[in-house]
Amino acid sequence: MIQVLVVDDDTRVARVNAAYVERVPGFRVAGQAYNAAEALRRVEELPRPDLVLMDHHLPDETGLAVVQEMRRRGHQIDVIMVTAARDLVTVRAALRQGVLQYLVKPFSFAGLRAKLETYADLRRTLDRGGTAEQSDVDLIFGPLSAGFVPDLPKGHSPPTAELVRRALLNAEGSLSAQEVAEETGLSRQTAQRYLKLLERTGKARLTLRYGDAGRPEHRYAWATRT
């Protein structure tokens, strides 16, 4: 189980984020903290947190200051920022401090779930050892991002694109739009829209399955599967 420390100055938000984490298979909330001092204390006290969901606006210090102090103390714990801070100075500082991803509030369960699941993929890739394919390197150096589709068209959400990508990656074969919808919880129309986008950008491969009668069924598979 991946142990997660949830840090947020709002106790209600912390509880919601913790509940989200607990809904994702393979993740467990190891603790919660509501200010910088408590976050650092929890890092020291907990057996071995793997990941911190870190708010930036804390009452006694910034979240990035906590990350900096964690590193100074030798704690190489992975961090995902979950914050309402949108200024690019803060975003750049997070990037330079090795934060894996920056999730802007408010976000949905689906958005956080996509990040956590991709984080789990990243850990499995790194823990495997050996050599890396380019797809592995892309995952390592672009963790949790939906940058596999650059410049998403207006009206398209990176978290939703990530859900559809994950459904294709996890499938043993090709999937129809209805099957993707059932896997992700999206509507069939939304799944179809994102599948067509991935197919147009070369990320998904389209095949046709012909039945006894009627129109052929459109089926999709992730094009860069190794």
Backbone as JSON, one array per atom type, in Angstrom:
{
  "sequence": "MIQVLVVDDDTRVARVNAAYVERVPGFRVAGQAYNAAEALRRVEELPRPDLVLMDHHLPDETGLAVVQEMRRRGHQIDVIMVTAARDLVTVRAALRQGVLQYLVKPFSFAGLRAKLETYADLRRTLDRGGTAEQSDVDLIFGPLSAGFVPDLPKGHSPPTAELVRRALLNAEGSLSAQEVAEETGLSRQTAQRYLKLLERTGKARLTLRYGDAGRPEHRYAWATRT",
  "N": [[0.84, -1.2, 0.0], [0.51, 2.23, -0.8], [1.51, 4.78, 1.22], [0.01, 7.72, 2.33], [0.34, 11.08, 3.25], [-1.82, 13.62, 4.09], [-2.0, 17.05, 3.73], [-3.45, 20.0, 4.65], [-4.74, 23.25, 5.3], [-7.39, 23.58, 5.84], [-9.57, 21.78, 7.66], [-11.85, 20.44, 6.84], [-11.53, 20.21, 4.04], [-9.22, 18.68, 4.05], [-10.22, 16.3, 5.09], [-11.97, 15.56, 3.03], [-10.14, 15.22, 0.89], [-8.64, 13.14, 1.97], [-10.58, 11.14, 2.06], [-11.0, 10.81, -0.68], [-8.48, 9.73, -1.39], [-8.53, 7.28, -0.03], [-10.38, 5.94, -1.53], [-9.08, 5.08, -3.77], [-7.71, 2.22, -5.09], [-4.92, 0.57, -3.61], [-3.86, 2.68, -2.23], [-3.39, 4.32, 0.89], [-4.38, 6.36, 3.6], [-2.06, 7.69, 5.67], [-1.94, 9.66, 7.54], [-3.03, 12.96, 8.65], [-2.45, 16.48, 8.4], [-2.55, 19.92, 9.46], [-1.12, 22.23, 9.4], [2.15, 23.71, 8.83], [4.11, 23.03, 10.78], [2.93, 20.82, 12.01], [2.8, 19.1, 9.84], [5.54, 18.58, 9.32], [6.15, 17.34, 11.72], [4.55, 15.06, 11.56], [5.72, 13.79, 9.38], [8.12, 13.03, 10.52], [7.2, 11.3, 12.53], [5.56, 9.29, 11.44], [5.72, 5.9, 10.19], [6.68, 5.43, 7.47], [5.9, 7.49, 5.27], [4.96, 7.58, 1.85], [4.11, 9.44, 0.02], [3.15, 12.86, -0.14], [0.3, 14.81, -0.1], [0.22, 18.05, -0.65], [-0.83, 21.1, 0.57], [-0.44, 24.58, -0.3], [-0.93, 27.07, 0.94], [-0.55, 27.45, 4.07], [-1.13, 28.06, 7.58], [1.15, 28.76, 9.14], [3.41, 28.59, 7.55], [4.6, 28.22, 4.14], [3.55, 25.63, 1.88], [5.58, 24.83, 0.1], [7.81, 25.63, 1.51], [7.73, 23.75, 3.52], [8.27, 21.46, 2.01], [10.89, 22.04, 1.23], [12.16, 22.01, 3.75], [11.72, 19.37, 4.47], [13.36, 18.09, 2.58], [15.82, 19.07, 3.41], [16.08, 17.81, 5.8], [16.51, 15.29, 4.96], [14.42, 13.68, 4.05], [13.22, 11.99, 1.5], [10.6, 12.13, 0.26], [7.89, 11.7, -1.94], [6.0, 14.31, -3.55], [2.88, 15.81, -4.19], [1.47, 18.77, -5.1], [-1.5, 20.21, -3.91], [-3.47, 22.68, -4.33], [-4.8, 26.05, -4.17], [-3.21, 28.0, -5.14], [-2.21, 29.72, -7.92], [-0.28, 31.2, -9.21], [2.47, 31.61, -11.41], [5.03, 31.84, -10.43], [5.04, 30.4, -8.04], [4.35, 27.9, -9.07], [6.6, 27.37, -10.72], [8.59, 27.31, -8.75], [7.77, 25.04, -7.34], [8.21, 23.09, -9.27], [11.01, 23.22, -9.49], [11.72, 22.28, -7.01], [11.29, 19.64, -7.16], [8.69, 18.69, -7.04], [6.16, 16.43, -7.96], [3.72, 16.82, -9.3], [1.19, 19.32, -9.9], [-1.74, 20.13, -8.67], [-4.52, 21.97, -9.17], [-6.84, 23.52, -7.05], [-10.4, 24.09, -7.32], [-10.74, 20.5, -7.52], [-11.82, 17.38, -8.97], [-12.81, 14.09, -7.79], [-12.16, 12.28, -9.81], [-10.08, 13.63, -11.09], [-8.02, 13.68, -9.13], [-7.77, 10.95, -8.71], [-6.76, 10.04, -11.18], [-4.18, 11.17, -11.11], [-3.08, 9.88, -8.87], [-3.17, 7.19, -9.62], [-1.47, 7.19, -11.84], [0.82, 7.94, -10.56], [1.25, 5.62, -9.06], [1.85, 3.89, -11.16], [4.26, 5.04, -11.95], [5.88, 4.51, -9.69], [5.94, 1.71, -9.81], [7.32, 1.36, -12.2], [9.84, 2.46, -11.58], [10.59, 0.85, -9.42], [10.93, -1.57, -10.59], [13.43, -1.8, -11.76], [16.36, -2.53, -13.81], [16.55, -1.82, -17.35], [15.2, 0.98, -19.23], [12.51, 1.58, -21.46], [11.64, 4.04, -24.01], [9.03, 4.84, -23.5], [8.88, 4.32, -20.78], [10.74, 6.14, -19.79], [9.49, 8.51, -20.53], [7.3, 8.4, -18.82], [8.58, 8.58, -16.35], [9.85, 11.09, -16.42], [7.77, 12.74, -16.91], [5.73, 12.59, -14.91], [2.39, 11.85, -13.98], [1.23, 13.72, -15.59], [-0.95, 15.07, -18.12], [0.13, 15.44, -20.53], [0.44, 13.92, -22.76], [-1.25, 14.45, -24.77], [-0.77, 17.16, -26.43], [-1.77, 20.58, -26.02], [-4.68, 20.45, -25.56], [-7.89, 20.58, -27.08], [-10.32, 23.24, -26.71], [-12.72, 22.75, -24.17], [-12.03, 20.2, -23.52], [-10.85, 18.08, -20.98], [-7.87, 17.6, -19.12], [-7.75, 15.65, -16.9], [-9.9, 13.95, -17.63], [-9.08, 13.06, -20.13], [-6.89, 11.61, -19.26], [-8.15, 9.57, -17.81], [-9.37, 8.13, -19.89], [-7.14, 7.4, -21.38], [-5.88, 5.71, -19.52], [-7.73, 3.64, -19.32], [-7.47, 2.48, -21.86], [-4.77, 1.72, -21.79], [-4.79, -0.19, -19.74], [-6.31, -2.2, -20.76], [-6.6, -5.49, -22.14], [-7.01, -5.92, -24.8], [-8.48, -4.28, -27.62], [-10.9, -1.61, -27.12], [-14.34, -0.65, -27.11], [-16.26, 2.42, -27.4], [-18.38, 2.27, -25.6], [-17.44, 0.36, -23.79], [-15.22, 1.7, -22.74], [-16.57, 3.79, -21.51], [-17.97, 2.39, -19.51], [-15.83, 1.48, -18.01], [-14.62, 3.81, -17.05], [-16.61, 5.38, -15.97], [-17.59, 7.48, -17.36], [-19.87, 9.15, -19.66], [-21.13, 7.52, -22.62], [-20.99, 9.17, -24.87], [-19.12, 11.11, -24.11], [-16.85, 9.49, -23.73], [-16.53, 8.58, -26.37], [-15.92, 10.98, -27.67], [-13.42, 11.67, -26.59], [-11.92, 9.45, -27.31], [-11.91, 9.7, -30.11], [-10.41, 12.04, -30.29], [-7.92, 11.15, -29.28], [-7.34, 9.29, -31.22], [-7.12, 10.92, -33.5], [-4.84, 12.36, -32.87], [-2.91, 10.49, -32.98], [-2.43, 8.91, -30.78], [-4.09, 6.85, -30.07], [-5.17, 3.8, -31.6], [-7.34, 2.99, -34.19], [-9.59, 0.4, -34.96], [-11.82, -1.64, -36.89], [-14.59, -3.65, -36.19], [-16.42, -6.09, -37.66], [-19.71, -7.19, -37.62], [-22.49, -9.48, -37.85], [-24.47, -7.99, -39.03], [-25.41, -4.61, -39.85], [-23.72, -1.5, -38.88], [-20.11, -1.36, -38.71], [-18.33, -1.96, -35.64], [-16.55, 0.48, -33.86], [-13.35, 0.26, -32.53], [-10.81, 0.79, -30.09], [-7.34, 1.06, -29.33], [-4.43, 1.66, -27.3], [-1.91, 3.33, -28.95], [0.85, 3.32, -28.53], [1.51, 1.13, -27.05], [3.71, -1.15, -25.44]],
  "CA": [[0.0, 0.0, 0.0], [1.21, 3.51, -0.83], [1.1, 5.54, 2.39], [-0.15, 9.12, 1.93], [0.09, 12.12, 4.26], [-2.65, 14.69, 3.53], [-1.73, 18.3, 4.41], [-4.31, 21.1, 4.21], [-5.09, 24.09, 6.44], [-8.83, 23.46, 6.06], [-9.79, 20.4, 8.11], [-12.9, 19.82, 6.01], [-10.91, 19.84, 2.76], [-8.3, 17.58, 4.33], [-11.02, 15.08, 5.22], [-12.45, 15.19, 1.69], [-9.01, 14.69, 0.13], [-8.3, 11.84, 2.55], [-11.61, 10.19, 1.6], [-10.67, 10.53, -2.07], [-7.31, 8.84, -1.42], [-8.94, 5.95, 0.43], [-11.21, 5.31, -2.57], [-8.22, 4.61, -4.86], [-7.05, 0.97, -4.68], [-3.48, 0.62, -3.47], [-3.46, 3.86, -1.46], [-3.91, 4.4, 2.26], [-4.04, 7.6, 4.3], [-1.26, 7.42, 6.86], [-2.18, 10.71, 8.51], [-3.41, 14.28, 8.17], [-1.85, 17.61, 9.12], [-3.28, 21.12, 9.11], [-0.19, 23.35, 9.33], [3.5, 23.29, 8.45], [4.78, 22.38, 11.9], [2.33, 19.5, 12.2], [3.2, 18.29, 8.69], [6.91, 18.12, 9.55], [6.13, 16.4, 12.83], [3.97, 13.81, 11.08], [6.73, 13.15, 8.54], [9.09, 12.41, 11.42], [6.57, 10.31, 13.39], [4.98, 8.18, 10.7], [6.73, 4.9, 9.84], [7.33, 5.72, 6.19], [4.99, 7.99, 4.24], [5.52, 7.55, 0.5], [3.62, 10.56, -0.77], [2.45, 13.92, 0.57], [-0.57, 15.75, -0.82], [0.63, 19.24, 0.08], [-1.41, 22.42, 0.32], [0.6, 25.6, -0.26], [-1.29, 28.13, 1.86], [-0.68, 26.96, 5.43], [-1.18, 29.22, 8.48], [2.43, 29.12, 9.73], [4.47, 28.55, 6.56], [4.08, 27.73, 2.86], [3.76, 24.21, 1.61], [6.89, 24.63, -0.52], [8.8, 25.72, 2.58], [7.72, 22.45, 4.17], [8.98, 20.55, 1.12], [12.3, 22.38, 1.35], [12.65, 21.54, 5.04], [11.75, 17.91, 4.39], [14.56, 17.7, 1.84], [16.99, 19.4, 4.23], [16.17, 16.78, 6.84], [16.82, 14.0, 4.35], [13.23, 12.91, 3.73], [12.99, 11.98, 0.06], [9.2, 11.73, 0.08], [7.28, 12.3, -3.13], [5.04, 15.37, -3.22], [1.96, 16.39, -5.17], [0.83, 19.97, -4.56], [-2.94, 20.33, -4.13], [-3.56, 24.03, -3.81], [-5.47, 27.07, -4.97], [-2.19, 28.94, -5.62], [-2.12, 29.59, -9.37], [0.75, 32.05, -9.8], [3.52, 30.82, -12.04], [6.23, 31.85, -9.59], [4.9, 29.26, -7.15], [4.4, 26.68, -9.89], [7.99, 27.15, -11.1], [9.32, 26.91, -7.54], [7.41, 23.65, -7.07], [8.92, 22.27, -10.26], [12.44, 23.2, -9.16], [11.92, 21.53, -5.78], [11.04, 18.22, -7.4], [7.29, 18.3, -6.87], [5.81, 15.61, -9.12], [2.6, 17.4, -10.05], [0.57, 20.49, -9.28], [-3.17, 19.98, -8.9], [-5.14, 23.23, -8.74], [-8.19, 23.46, -6.49], [-11.0, 22.82, -6.9], [-10.59, 19.39, -8.45], [-12.77, 16.29, -8.73], [-12.22, 12.8, -7.43], [-11.56, 11.69, -11.01], [-8.8, 14.29, -11.34], [-7.02, 13.18, -8.19], [-7.56, 9.52, -8.94], [-5.86, 9.89, -12.33], [-2.83, 11.49, -10.67], [-2.6, 8.84, -7.96], [-2.96, 5.94, -10.36], [-0.28, 7.33, -12.64], [1.92, 7.9, -9.6], [1.48, 4.21, -8.76], [2.56, 3.37, -12.33], [5.63, 5.56, -11.87], [6.6, 3.74, -8.68], [6.18, 0.35, -10.32], [8.37, 1.45, -13.22], [11.12, 2.69, -10.91], [10.91, -0.28, -8.55], [11.22, -2.74, -11.42], [14.86, -1.87, -12.04], [16.71, -2.87, -15.18], [16.63, -0.73, -18.31], [13.92, 1.64, -19.51], [12.11, 1.96, -22.8], [11.31, 5.46, -24.09], [7.75, 5.07, -22.82], [9.16, 4.36, -19.35], [11.41, 7.42, -19.52], [8.46, 9.56, -20.62], [6.51, 8.35, -17.59], [9.4, 9.01, -15.22], [10.14, 12.51, -16.48], [6.54, 13.51, -17.02], [4.77, 11.85, -14.11], [1.07, 12.34, -13.61], [0.77, 14.8, -16.47], [-1.76, 14.65, -19.26], [0.81, 16.06, -21.66], [0.51, 13.01, -23.91], [-2.01, 15.13, -25.83], [-0.45, 18.58, -26.28], [-2.75, 21.58, -26.43], [-6.03, 19.9, -25.64], [-8.86, 21.55, -27.59], [-11.23, 23.83, -25.74], [-13.8, 21.85, -23.79], [-11.48, 18.9, -23.16], [-10.23, 18.11, -19.66], [-6.74, 16.67, -18.94], [-8.07, 14.47, -16.09], [-10.76, 13.03, -18.38], [-8.2, 12.43, -21.13], [-6.07, 10.63, -18.53], [-9.0, 8.42, -17.52], [-9.55, 7.36, -21.13], [-5.82, 6.82, -21.69], [-5.63, 4.61, -18.59], [-8.6, 2.52, -19.7], [-6.87, 1.82, -23.01], [-3.52, 1.09, -21.37], [-5.05, -1.34, -18.87], [-7.09, -3.21, -21.48], [-5.83, -6.54, -22.79], [-7.18, -5.75, -26.24], [-9.12, -3.01, -27.96], [-12.14, -1.31, -26.41], [-15.32, 0.21, -27.75], [-16.59, 3.6, -26.61], [-19.24, 1.83, -24.51], [-16.61, -0.32, -22.8], [-14.46, 2.75, -22.06], [-17.52, 4.49, -20.64], [-18.23, 1.54, -18.34], [-14.6, 1.39, -17.22], [-14.24, 5.1, -16.47], [-17.73, 6.08, -15.38], [-17.99, 8.58, -18.24], [-20.94, 8.82, -20.59], [-20.61, 6.96, -23.87], [-20.7, 10.27, -25.77], [-17.84, 11.71, -23.69], [-15.79, 8.53, -24.06], [-16.34, 8.58, -27.83], [-15.28, 12.24, -28.05], [-12.0, 11.62, -26.23], [-11.3, 8.41, -28.14], [-11.67, 10.27, -31.43], [-9.3, 12.97, -30.13], [-6.69, 10.38, -29.16], [-7.08, 8.67, -32.52], [-6.66, 11.96, -34.42], [-3.5, 12.8, -32.49], [-1.99, 9.37, -33.13], [-2.19, 8.23, -29.51], [-4.89, 5.63, -30.07], [-5.29, 3.15, -32.91], [-8.72, 2.61, -34.47], [-9.86, -0.76, -35.8], [-13.24, -1.88, -37.1], [-15.03, -5.03, -36.0], [-17.63, -6.29, -38.45], [-20.62, -8.21, -37.12], [-23.34, -10.13, -38.85], [-25.27, -7.0, -39.74], [-25.31, -3.26, -39.33], [-22.46, -0.77, -39.01], [-19.0, -1.96, -37.96], [-18.05, -1.38, -34.33], [-15.26, 1.15, -33.74], [-12.63, -0.19, -31.34], [-9.61, 1.6, -29.92], [-6.25, 0.56, -28.49], [-3.37, 2.64, -27.14], [-1.04, 3.11, -30.1], [2.25, 3.16, -28.15], [1.64, 0.02, -26.13], [4.92, -1.94, -25.67]],
  "C": [[0.87, 1.25, 0.0], [0.65, 4.38, 0.29], [1.12, 7.04, 2.07], [-0.4, 9.99, 3.16], [-0.65, 13.26, 3.58], [-2.44, 15.96, 4.36], [-2.62, 19.39, 3.84], [-4.72, 21.91, 5.42], [-6.57, 24.02, 6.78], [-9.13, 22.0, 6.43], [-10.85, 19.69, 7.28], [-12.33, 19.36, 4.68], [-9.96, 18.67, 2.95], [-9.07, 16.26, 4.43], [-11.54, 14.61, 3.87], [-11.32, 14.58, 0.88], [-8.6, 13.31, 0.65], [-9.3, 10.78, 2.1], [-11.38, 9.83, 0.14], [-9.55, 9.51, -2.16], [-7.72, 7.42, -1.06], [-9.78, 5.21, -0.6], [-10.37, 4.74, -3.7], [-7.5, 3.34, -4.41], [-5.52, 1.13, -4.64], [-2.97, 1.79, -2.66], [-4.12, 3.83, -0.08], [-3.47, 5.72, 2.89], [-3.31, 7.24, 5.59], [-1.48, 8.47, 7.94], [-2.6, 12.0, 7.83], [-2.71, 15.33, 9.02], [-2.48, 18.88, 8.59], [-2.42, 22.39, 9.15], [1.2, 22.8, 9.06], [4.19, 22.52, 9.56], [4.25, 20.96, 12.11], [2.72, 18.57, 11.06], [4.61, 17.73, 8.89], [6.96, 17.11, 10.7], [5.58, 15.05, 12.39], [4.96, 13.07, 10.18], [7.75, 12.42, 9.4], [8.48, 11.22, 12.18], [6.08, 9.08, 12.64], [6.06, 7.2, 10.27], [7.44, 5.19, 8.52], [6.29, 6.22, 5.18], [5.68, 8.01, 2.87], [5.24, 8.82, -0.27], [2.94, 11.57, 0.14], [1.59, 14.69, -0.41], [-0.46, 17.06, -0.06], [-0.11, 20.5, -0.37], [-0.28, 23.45, 0.4], [0.32, 26.65, 0.81], [-1.58, 27.54, 3.24], [-0.56, 28.14, 6.4], [0.18, 29.67, 9.0], [3.58, 29.14, 8.75], [3.86, 28.09, 5.24], [4.35, 26.24, 2.72], [5.12, 23.94, 0.99], [8.02, 24.79, 0.49], [8.88, 24.41, 3.34], [8.49, 21.43, 3.32], [10.49, 20.78, 1.23], [12.9, 21.85, 2.65], [12.69, 20.01, 5.09], [13.02, 17.43, 3.7], [15.81, 17.96, 2.68], [17.2, 18.35, 5.31], [16.42, 15.39, 6.28], [15.63, 13.13, 4.01], [12.94, 13.02, 2.23], [11.59, 11.42, -0.23], [8.64, 12.43, -1.14], [6.18, 13.28, -2.72], [4.18, 15.7, -4.44], [1.33, 17.6, -4.49], [-0.65, 19.93, -4.9], [-3.35, 21.66, -3.5], [-4.33, 24.95, -4.74], [-4.48, 28.09, -5.52], [-1.95, 28.71, -7.11], [-0.98, 30.39, -9.99], [1.92, 31.21, -10.27], [4.83, 30.84, -11.27], [6.2, 30.64, -8.64], [4.99, 27.95, -7.92], [5.84, 26.36, -10.28], [8.82, 26.7, -9.9], [9.03, 25.46, -7.18], [8.15, 22.71, -8.02], [10.39, 22.13, -9.88], [12.72, 22.43, -7.88], [11.55, 20.06, -5.93], [9.63, 17.76, -7.12], [6.83, 17.57, -8.14], [4.69, 16.21, -9.95], [1.94, 18.47, -9.22], [-0.91, 20.44, -9.64], [-3.89, 21.18, -8.31], [-6.55, 22.97, -8.22], [-9.13, 24.4, -7.24], [-10.79, 21.74, -7.96], [-11.57, 18.29, -8.05], [-12.04, 15.05, -8.25], [-11.53, 12.18, -8.63], [-10.2, 12.32, -11.3], [-7.71, 13.79, -10.42], [-6.73, 11.71, -8.41], [-6.61, 9.28, -10.1], [-4.41, 10.14, -11.92], [-2.27, 10.37, -9.79], [-2.31, 7.54, -8.7], [-1.71, 6.02, -11.23], [0.97, 7.37, -11.76], [2.26, 6.45, -9.25], [2.22, 3.54, -9.92], [4.02, 3.79, -12.3], [6.44, 4.76, -10.86], [6.9, 2.33, -9.15], [7.3, 0.35, -11.35], [9.75, 1.58, -12.57], [11.54, 1.49, -10.07], [11.31, -1.53, -9.34], [12.71, -2.91, -11.66], [15.13, -2.22, -13.49], [16.81, -1.65, -16.07], [15.24, -0.2, -18.64], [13.73, 1.85, -21.0], [11.78, 3.45, -22.81], [10.0, 5.76, -23.39], [7.93, 5.12, -21.31], [9.79, 5.68, -18.97], [10.41, 8.56, -19.55], [7.62, 9.59, -19.36], [7.29, 8.92, -16.43], [9.59, 10.52, -15.23], [8.9, 13.37, -16.7], [5.46, 12.89, -16.19], [3.48, 12.61, -13.9], [0.53, 13.41, -14.53], [-0.12, 14.23, -17.55], [-1.16, 15.25, -20.52], [0.98, 15.15, -22.85], [-0.35, 13.52, -25.05], [-1.74, 16.62, -25.67], [-1.59, 19.47, -26.74], [-4.14, 20.97, -26.62], [-7.0, 20.95, -26.17], [-9.75, 22.07, -26.48], [-12.37, 22.87, -25.45], [-13.34, 20.46, -23.43], [-10.68, 19.03, -21.86], [-9.05, 17.15, -19.58], [-7.07, 15.48, -18.05], [-8.94, 13.46, -16.83], [-9.97, 12.33, -19.46], [-7.35, 11.36, -20.48], [-6.88, 9.4, -18.19], [-9.16, 7.52, -18.74], [-8.24, 6.68, -21.52], [-5.57, 5.59, -20.82], [-6.49, 3.4, -18.93], [-8.01, 1.76, -20.87], [-5.59, 1.09, -22.62], [-3.76, -0.18, -20.57], [-5.78, -2.47, -19.59], [-6.16, -4.24, -22.12], [-5.94, -6.47, -24.31], [-7.78, -4.4, -26.52], [-10.44, -2.86, -27.21], [-13.05, -0.47, -27.29], [-15.57, 1.42, -26.86], [-17.46, 3.21, -25.42], [-18.42, 1.16, -23.41], [-15.74, 0.68, -22.04], [-15.35, 3.5, -21.09], [-17.78, 3.69, -19.37], [-17.02, 1.47, -17.42], [-14.31, 2.67, -16.45], [-15.37, 5.81, -15.72], [-18.18, 7.29, -16.18], [-19.22, 8.18, -19.04], [-20.33, 8.26, -21.87], [-20.21, 8.08, -24.84], [-19.36, 10.93, -25.42], [-16.68, 10.78, -24.02], [-15.48, 8.54, -25.55], [-15.59, 9.84, -28.28], [-13.77, 12.2, -27.76], [-11.26, 10.54, -27.02], [-10.99, 8.93, -29.54], [-10.51, 11.26, -31.38], [-7.97, 12.21, -30.07], [-6.33, 9.71, -30.47], [-6.55, 9.69, -33.52], [-5.23, 12.38, -34.13], [-2.49, 11.66, -32.52], [-1.71, 8.6, -31.86], [-2.98, 6.92, -29.39], [-5.02, 5.1, -31.5], [-6.72, 2.64, -33.07], [-8.76, 1.36, -35.35], [-11.38, -0.93, -35.89], [-13.53, -3.36, -36.91], [-16.37, -5.19, -36.7], [-18.45, -7.44, -37.86], [-21.43, -8.81, -38.24], [-24.13, -9.11, -39.66], [-25.04, -5.64, -39.12], [-23.93, -2.65, -39.51], [-21.35, -1.46, -38.23], [-18.79, -1.23, -36.63], [-16.65, -0.77, -34.33], [-14.61, 0.72, -32.43], [-11.27, 0.5, -31.3], [-8.62, 0.87, -29.02], [-5.19, 1.63, -28.4], [-2.27, 2.36, -28.15], [0.4, 2.83, -29.71], [2.46, 2.06, -27.14], [2.9, -0.77, -26.47], [4.62, -3.42, -25.46]]
}
